[in-house]
Amino acid sequence: MIEHPLVSVRLVAHNHEEAIVRCLEGILMQRTDFPFEVIVADECSTDRMRDIVSAYAEQYPEKICVLPAEARLDPIRNSYRVQQACRGKYHAMIEGDDAWIDPLKLQTQANFMEARPDV
């Protein structure tokens, strides 16, 4: 994993097999001048989503960390465990059935936050 990410992407997903590739590709296409990490919390999916996410984590071990669950967690507890795993100064949240289409999303948001420490 990246030693000091500026941004942690918090990805919570459950049974999003049909959408998770698009979601991950939207995250991985981000063009930034800073390191970022992706923390994926699988809510004990019963479809092939866990296999797909694990394959991405194997392909991008420096960027993606998967937090598997052995039992279904309520959304608040699952979100909290993702938050605790994040190491970035900033957190960007996305769910497994969402997708980012702007490759500069993280860079634009981080620039804004860094320029305005009072926000």
Kinemage of the C-alpha trace (Angstrom):
@kinemage 1
@onewidth
@group {chain A} dominant
@subgroup {mainchain}
@vectorlist {calphas} color= white
{ca met a 1} P 0.000 0.000 0.000
{ca ile a 2} L 0.966 3.607 -0.486
{ca glu a 3} L 2.805 4.909 2.558
{ca his a 4} L 1.215 8.372 2.870
{ca pro a 5} L -1.879 8.834 0.687
{ca leu a 6} L -3.360 12.308 0.531
{ca val a 7} L -6.780 10.874 -0.315
{ca ser a 8} L -8.469 7.670 0.770
{ca val a 9} L -11.290 6.478 -1.439
{ca arg a 10} L -13.920 4.779 0.704
{ca leu a 11} L -15.781 2.173 -1.348
{ca val a 12} L -18.618 0.298 0.348
{ca ala a 13} L -20.300 -2.380 -1.729
{ca his a 14} L -22.708 -5.301 -1.470
{ca asn a 15} L -23.753 -7.514 -4.361
{ca his a 16} L -22.663 -4.994 -6.987
{ca glu a 17} L -21.221 -7.564 -9.384
{ca glu a 18} L -22.822 -5.870 -12.377
{ca ala a 19} L -21.422 -2.413 -11.567
{ca ile a 20} L -18.198 -2.900 -9.586
{ca val a 21} L -15.833 -3.018 -12.587
{ca arg a 22} L -17.104 0.342 -13.844
{ca cys a 23} L -16.804 1.741 -10.326
{ca leu a 24} L -13.211 0.538 -9.875
{ca glu a 25} L -12.174 1.665 -13.347
{ca gly a 26} L -13.572 5.134 -12.618
{ca ile a 27} L -11.430 5.300 -9.498
{ca leu a 28} L -8.292 3.907 -11.114
{ca met a 29} L -8.506 6.354 -14.056
{ca gln a 30} L -7.995 9.267 -11.669
{ca arg a 31} L -5.057 11.470 -12.677
{ca thr a 32} L -3.496 13.015 -9.606
{ca asp a 33} L -0.181 14.514 -8.597
{ca phe a 34} L -0.559 12.878 -5.171
{ca pro a 35} L -0.910 9.300 -3.976
{ca phe a 36} L -4.320 7.905 -3.142
{ca glu a 37} L -5.552 4.611 -1.769
{ca val a 38} L -8.783 2.694 -2.282
{ca ile a 39} L -10.314 0.917 0.706
{ca val a 40} L -13.041 -1.515 -0.348
{ca ala a 41} L -15.468 -2.870 2.232
{ca asp a 42} L -17.390 -5.842 0.958
{ca glu a 43} L -20.577 -6.336 2.954
{ca cys a 44} L -20.434 -10.135 2.624
{ca ser a 45} L -21.652 -10.211 -0.960
{ca thr a 46} L -23.259 -13.386 -2.244
{ca asp a 47} L -22.531 -12.705 -5.921
{ca arg a 48} L -19.117 -12.653 -7.668
{ca met a 49} L -18.302 -9.126 -6.513
{ca arg a 50} L -15.767 -10.222 -3.896
{ca asp a 51} L -13.847 -12.218 -6.531
{ca ile a 52} L -13.804 -9.241 -8.888
{ca val a 53} L -12.626 -6.822 -6.212
{ca ser a 54} L -9.971 -9.289 -5.017
{ca ala a 55} L -8.641 -9.632 -8.570
{ca tyr a 56} L -8.316 -5.854 -8.814
{ca ala a 57} L -6.547 -5.758 -5.437
{ca glu a 58} L -4.073 -8.380 -6.685
{ca gln a 59} L -3.465 -6.335 -9.827
{ca tyr a 60} L -3.098 -3.037 -7.915
{ca pro a 61} L -1.763 -4.038 -4.466
{ca glu a 62} L -0.119 -0.655 -3.952
{ca lys a 63} L -3.460 1.106 -4.345
{ca ile a 64} L -6.366 -1.204 -3.379
{ca cys a 65} L -7.039 -2.772 0.013
{ca val a 66} L -10.049 -5.061 0.495
{ca leu a 67} L -11.767 -5.446 3.847
{ca pro a 68} L -13.821 -8.631 3.532
{ca ala a 69} L -16.634 -9.334 5.967
{ca glu a 70} L -17.457 -12.809 7.212
{ca ala a 71} L -20.961 -11.761 8.184
{ca arg a 72} L -23.325 -9.095 6.900
{ca leu a 73} L -22.777 -5.836 8.771
{ca asp a 74} L -25.231 -3.014 9.086
{ca pro a 75} L -24.293 -0.032 6.878
{ca ile a 76} L -23.189 2.160 9.782
{ca arg a 77} L -20.779 -0.428 11.221
{ca asn a 78} L -19.408 -1.230 7.779
{ca ser a 79} L -18.902 2.434 6.948
{ca tyr a 80} L -17.134 2.934 10.276
{ca arg a 81} L -14.704 0.081 9.664
{ca val a 82} L -13.821 1.558 6.260
{ca gln a 83} L -13.282 4.955 7.841
{ca gln a 84} L -10.947 3.418 10.434
{ca ala a 85} L -8.853 1.765 7.698
{ca cys a 86} L -8.383 4.996 5.734
{ca arg a 87} L -5.061 6.774 6.132
{ca gly a 88} L -5.564 9.780 3.869
{ca lys a 89} L -5.939 13.375 4.973
{ca tyr a 90} L -9.119 13.517 2.881
{ca his a 91} L -11.766 10.889 2.199
{ca ala a 92} L -13.746 10.482 -1.019
{ca met a 93} L -16.769 8.225 -0.756
{ca ile a 94} L -18.317 6.058 -3.433
{ca glu a 95} L -20.609 3.040 -3.446
{ca gly a 96} L -20.117 -0.028 -5.590
{ca asp a 97} L -22.931 0.812 -7.992
{ca asp a 98} L -21.660 4.350 -8.646
{ca ala a 99} L -19.003 5.473 -11.127
{ca trp a 100} L -16.780 8.498 -11.552
{ca ile a 101} L -16.521 9.796 -15.104
{ca asp a 102} L -14.178 12.745 -14.597
{ca pro a 103} L -10.529 11.641 -14.419
{ca leu a 104} L -9.677 14.855 -12.545
{ca lys a 105} L -12.330 14.504 -9.827
{ca leu a 106} L -9.914 13.712 -6.995
{ca gln a 107} L -7.310 16.231 -8.156
{ca thr a 108} L -9.885 19.038 -8.407
{ca gln a 109} L -11.353 18.309 -4.996
{ca ala a 110} L -7.953 17.929 -3.302
{ca asn a 111} L -6.729 21.182 -4.858
{ca phe a 112} L -9.800 22.948 -3.508
{ca met a 113} L -9.323 21.575 -0.010
{ca glu a 114} L -5.589 22.263 0.090
{ca ala a 115} L -6.131 25.859 -1.053
{ca arg a 116} L -8.824 26.467 1.560
{ca pro a 117} L -7.745 25.022 4.927
{ca asp a 118} L -10.651 26.853 6.576
{ca val a 119} L -13.215 24.749 4.701
